[in-house]
Amino acid sequence: MLSTNQLQLPQWAIESNRQLGLAATLVLLCSIAYCYLLARLEGADASLTLSIVWASSDWALWLLLIPILVQQISNHQGLSLTDKTQLVLVLQATAWMPLAAVLLRCSVELLMTQTPYAQVLSLAYKRAPLYLIVWLLLLAYVFWHKHAAEKTKASSLPDTEPDRPAQVRTFVVQSSHAEHVVRLDEVQYFKACGNYLEVKVQDNLYLMRATMKAVEKAVAGSVLVRCHRSFFVNLNYVQSMEYAPTGNHDIVLHSGEKIPVSKSFREQFRAQYYQSGGMARTH
């Protein structure tokens, strides 16, 4: 028994049922006409009733299977081609459909013509690929229709989420007597120091137990930029860059401290420094 929620099909499912139902009806009518005209051309006893029976044995069942297939896909909310678990469940729930079509076609063949079982098995072998392709095409169409409808619905929804204040990133650092919480934008630089990091905040130097790799993730997208394997520096505290004749580069902070710039991080740092509005000054 289907629940009330399952019976309330979304609009895309109703539209899929309508379109696929019309397509299946058209195929059935064309098949009836083909069977009738073929019998006339071959000089056989052309009977409209027989033509309907033979055509229906191939295609009428799909008129009943289409709503069931659409219902199965509709029941799986959030189903997508990347969700392998739900996709397998839908395939398992509908895999009997091509088998049912083969059994119906073979049953009609036995009842109408008294065909030997060996020939009926041969017919099943020939018909199975056709019904399998029909099943897969129906699945593909319904999946596409569902995805297109959900994509259109998502693009039409207004962005009602209110603006949120930017989250302030903080660090817990240690002095000789206590722990302190400092804001990321207050940090002038991080310096690797054994198993700890030195953290310069205003005129104070704190320690923090962390690795440079962890800091790199924590400061990603901020004003703290790596300039050396042992340093992250805050661009807001950079006064200038010095280029020595030997090719070495140093960052000069507003406090007068100098931070080395290694060759491996030089171009990356310069690009971010100039992008932030920094103006290099050569000495």
C-alpha positions as CSV (number, residue, x, y, z in Angstrom):
1,M,0.0,0.0,0.0
2,L,1.2,3.5,-0.9
3,S,1.2,6.1,1.8
4,T,-0.6,9.5,1.4
5,N,2.8,11.2,0.9
6,Q,3.8,8.7,-1.8
7,L,0.5,9.3,-3.7
8,Q,1.0,13.1,-3.7
9,L,3.3,13.2,-6.7
10,P,5.4,16.3,-7.4
11,Q,4.7,18.2,-10.6
12,W,7.7,16.8,-12.4
13,A,6.4,13.2,-11.8
14,I,2.9,14.1,-13.0
15,E,4.4,15.6,-16.1
16,S,6.6,12.6,-16.7
17,N,3.6,10.2,-16.4
18,R,1.7,12.3,-18.9
19,Q,4.4,12.6,-21.5
20,L,5.6,8.9,-21.2
21,G,2.0,7.7,-21.2
22,L,1.3,9.6,-24.4
23,A,4.5,8.3,-26.0
24,A,3.7,4.7,-25.0
25,T,0.1,5.1,-26.4
26,L,1.5,6.4,-29.7
27,V,3.9,3.4,-29.9
28,L,1.1,1.0,-29.2
29,L,-1.1,2.5,-31.9
30,C,1.7,2.5,-34.4
31,S,2.5,-1.1,-33.5
32,I,-1.2,-2.1,-34.1
33,A,-1.2,-0.3,-37.5
34,Y,2.1,-2.0,-38.4
35,C,0.8,-5.5,-37.5
36,Y,-2.5,-5.0,-39.4
37,L,-0.7,-3.6,-42.6
38,L,1.9,-6.3,-42.5
39,A,-0.8,-9.0,-42.4
40,R,-2.5,-7.3,-45.4
41,L,0.7,-7.1,-47.4
42,E,1.6,-10.7,-46.8
43,G,-1.9,-11.8,-47.9
44,A,-2.7,-13.3,-44.5
45,D,-6.0,-13.0,-42.8
46,A,-5.8,-9.4,-41.5
47,S,-7.7,-9.1,-38.3
48,L,-7.7,-5.8,-36.3
49,T,-8.4,-7.8,-33.1
50,L,-5.4,-10.0,-33.6
51,S,-3.3,-6.9,-34.5
52,I,-4.4,-5.3,-31.2
53,V,-3.5,-8.5,-29.3
54,W,0.0,-8.9,-30.7
55,A,0.8,-5.2,-30.4
56,S,-0.5,-5.1,-26.9
57,S,1.5,-8.1,-25.9
58,D,4.6,-6.0,-26.6
59,W,3.6,-2.5,-25.4
60,A,0.4,-2.3,-23.4
61,L,2.1,-3.5,-20.2
62,W,4.4,-0.5,-20.3
63,L,1.3,1.8,-19.9
64,L,0.9,0.2,-16.5
65,L,4.6,0.1,-15.6
66,I,5.4,3.7,-16.3
67,P,3.4,5.2,-13.4
68,I,5.0,2.6,-11.1
69,L,8.5,3.5,-12.3
70,V,7.9,7.2,-11.8
71,Q,6.5,6.5,-8.4
72,Q,9.6,4.6,-7.3
73,I,11.9,7.4,-8.4
74,S,9.7,10.0,-6.8
75,N,9.7,8.1,-3.5
76,H,13.5,8.6,-3.2
77,Q,14.0,12.2,-2.1
78,G,17.3,13.8,-3.2
79,L,18.0,11.0,-5.5
80,S,20.8,11.7,-8.0
81,L,23.1,9.8,-10.3
82,T,26.0,10.3,-7.8
83,D,24.0,8.7,-4.9
84,K,24.9,5.1,-5.6
85,T,23.0,3.7,-2.6
86,Q,19.6,5.1,-3.6
87,L,20.3,4.5,-7.3
88,V,20.8,0.8,-6.6
89,L,17.6,0.7,-4.6
90,V,15.6,2.2,-7.5
91,L,17.2,-0.2,-10.0
92,Q,16.4,-3.2,-7.8
93,A,12.8,-2.0,-7.2
94,T,12.1,-1.7,-11.0
95,A,14.4,-4.5,-12.5
96,W,11.4,-6.8,-12.6
97,M,9.7,-4.7,-15.3
98,P,11.6,-6.0,-18.4
99,L,11.2,-9.5,-17.1
100,A,7.4,-9.0,-16.7
101,A,7.3,-7.8,-20.3
102,V,9.1,-10.8,-21.5
103,L,6.8,-13.2,-19.6
104,L,3.7,-11.5,-20.9
105,R,4.9,-11.6,-24.5
106,C,5.8,-15.3,-24.2
107,S,2.5,-16.2,-22.5
108,V,0.5,-14.6,-25.4
109,E,2.7,-16.5,-27.9
110,L,1.9,-19.8,-26.1
111,L,-1.8,-19.1,-25.8
112,M,-2.3,-17.8,-29.4
113,T,-0.1,-20.1,-31.5
114,Q,0.7,-23.2,-29.4
115,T,4.3,-22.6,-30.2
116,P,6.8,-25.2,-28.9
117,Y,8.6,-24.2,-25.7
118,A,12.0,-24.1,-27.4
119,Q,10.7,-21.5,-29.9
120,V,9.2,-19.5,-27.0
121,L,12.5,-19.5,-25.2
122,S,14.2,-18.3,-28.4
123,L,11.6,-15.5,-28.6
124,A,12.3,-14.5,-25.0
125,Y,16.0,-14.4,-25.8
126,K,15.3,-12.0,-28.7
127,R,12.8,-9.8,-26.9
128,A,14.7,-9.4,-23.6
129,P,17.3,-6.9,-25.0
130,L,14.5,-4.7,-26.5
131,Y,12.6,-4.6,-23.2
132,L,15.8,-3.9,-21.2
133,I,16.6,-1.0,-23.5
134,V,13.0,0.4,-23.0
135,W,13.4,0.1,-19.2
136,L,16.7,1.9,-19.2
137,L,15.4,4.7,-21.5
138,L,12.4,5.2,-19.3
139,L,14.7,5.4,-16.2
140,A,17.0,7.8,-17.9
141,Y,14.1,10.1,-19.0
142,V,12.5,10.2,-15.6
143,F,15.9,10.8,-13.9
144,W,16.5,13.7,-16.4
145,H,13.1,15.2,-15.9
146,K,13.4,15.1,-12.1
147,H,16.9,16.6,-12.2
148,A,15.8,19.4,-14.6
149,A,12.7,20.2,-12.5
150,E,14.7,20.4,-9.3
151,K,17.4,22.5,-10.9
152,T,14.8,25.0,-12.2
153,K,13.2,25.1,-8.8
154,A,16.4,25.8,-7.0
155,S,17.5,28.5,-9.4
156,S,14.1,30.3,-9.0
157,L,14.2,30.4,-5.2
158,P,15.2,33.8,-3.8
159,D,18.2,34.0,-1.6
160,T,16.5,34.7,1.7
161,E,19.4,33.8,4.0
162,P,20.3,37.0,5.9
163,D,23.8,38.3,5.8
164,R,25.8,36.9,8.6
165,P,28.7,38.7,10.2
166,A,32.1,37.3,9.3
167,Q,33.3,34.8,11.9
168,V,36.2,36.2,13.9
169,R,39.1,33.6,14.0
170,T,40.9,33.4,17.3
171,F,43.9,31.6,18.8
172,V,44.8,30.5,22.3
173,V,48.4,31.5,23.1
174,Q,50.5,31.3,26.2
175,S,52.6,33.7,28.1
176,S,54.8,32.8,31.1
177,H,51.9,33.1,33.5
178,A,48.6,32.7,31.6
179,E,46.7,31.8,28.5
180,H,45.3,34.5,26.2
181,V,42.8,34.5,23.3
182,V,44.0,36.7,20.4
183,R,42.3,37.6,17.2
184,L,43.8,36.5,14.0
185,D,44.0,40.1,12.6
186,E,46.0,41.2,15.7
187,V,48.8,38.7,15.0
188,Q,51.7,40.4,13.3
189,Y,53.5,37.1,12.5
190,F,53.8,33.4,13.4
191,K,57.3,32.0,13.7
192,A,58.2,28.3,13.9
193,C,60.2,27.6,17.1
194,G,60.8,23.9,17.7
195,N,57.5,22.2,18.8
196,Y,55.9,25.6,19.3
197,L,55.2,28.7,17.4
198,E,56.1,32.2,18.4
199,V,53.1,34.6,18.0
200,K,53.8,38.3,17.9
201,V,50.9,40.5,19.0
202,Q,51.5,44.2,19.5
203,D,54.6,44.3,21.7
204,N,54.1,40.9,23.2
205,L,55.6,37.6,22.1
206,Y,53.5,34.5,23.0
207,L,53.9,30.8,22.4
208,M,51.3,28.4,20.8
209,R,51.6,24.7,20.5
210,A,50.9,24.0,16.8
211,T,52.5,23.1,13.6
212,M,53.0,25.4,10.6
213,K,50.8,23.1,8.5
214,A,47.9,23.5,11.0
215,V,48.4,27.3,11.0
216,E,48.4,27.3,7.2
217,K,44.9,25.8,7.2
218,A,43.7,28.1,10.0
219,V,44.8,31.3,8.2
220,A,43.8,30.3,4.7
221,G,42.1,33.3,2.9
222,S,43.2,35.8,5.6
223,V,45.7,38.6,5.7
224,L,48.4,36.2,7.1
225,V,50.6,35.0,4.3
226,R,53.4,32.5,4.3
227,C,56.7,34.1,3.3
228,H,59.2,31.5,4.6
229,R,59.1,27.9,5.8
230,S,59.2,29.3,9.3
231,F,57.1,32.5,9.0
232,F,53.6,33.7,8.3
233,V,53.3,37.5,8.3
234,N,50.3,39.8,8.5
235,L,50.1,42.0,5.4
236,N,48.5,44.8,7.4
237,Y,51.7,45.2,9.4
238,V,54.1,45.2,6.5
239,Q,55.8,48.5,5.8
240,S,58.0,47.6,2.9
241,M,60.2,45.0,1.2
242,E,63.9,45.2,1.0
243,Y,65.9,43.8,-1.9
244,A,69.6,43.1,-1.0
245,P,72.3,43.0,-3.7
246,T,72.9,39.4,-2.8
247,G,69.3,38.6,-3.9
248,N,67.9,38.1,-0.5
249,H,64.5,39.7,0.4
250,D,63.3,40.9,3.7
251,I,60.0,42.2,4.9
252,V,60.1,45.3,7.1
253,L,57.3,45.6,9.6
254,H,56.0,48.9,11.0
255,S,57.7,47.9,14.3
256,G,61.0,47.8,12.4
257,E,61.4,44.1,12.7
258,K,62.6,42.2,9.6
259,I,61.2,38.9,8.4
260,P,63.1,36.9,5.8
261,V,61.4,35.9,2.5
262,S,62.6,32.6,1.0
263,K,62.9,32.0,-2.7
264,S,60.2,29.3,-2.7
265,F,57.6,31.7,-1.3
266,R,58.9,34.9,-2.8
267,E,56.6,35.2,-5.9
268,Q,53.6,34.0,-4.0
269,F,54.1,36.6,-1.3
270,R,54.9,39.4,-3.6
271,A,51.7,38.8,-5.6
272,Q,49.5,38.8,-2.5
273,Y,51.4,41.8,-1.1
274,Y,50.9,44.0,-4.2
275,Q,47.3,42.7,-4.5
276,S,46.6,43.9,-1.0
277,G,47.8,47.4,-1.9
278,G,51.3,47.2,-0.5
279,M,54.0,49.4,-2.1
280,A,57.5,47.9,-2.0
281,R,60.3,50.2,-1.1
282,T,63.9,49.4,-2.2
283,H,66.8,50.2,0.1
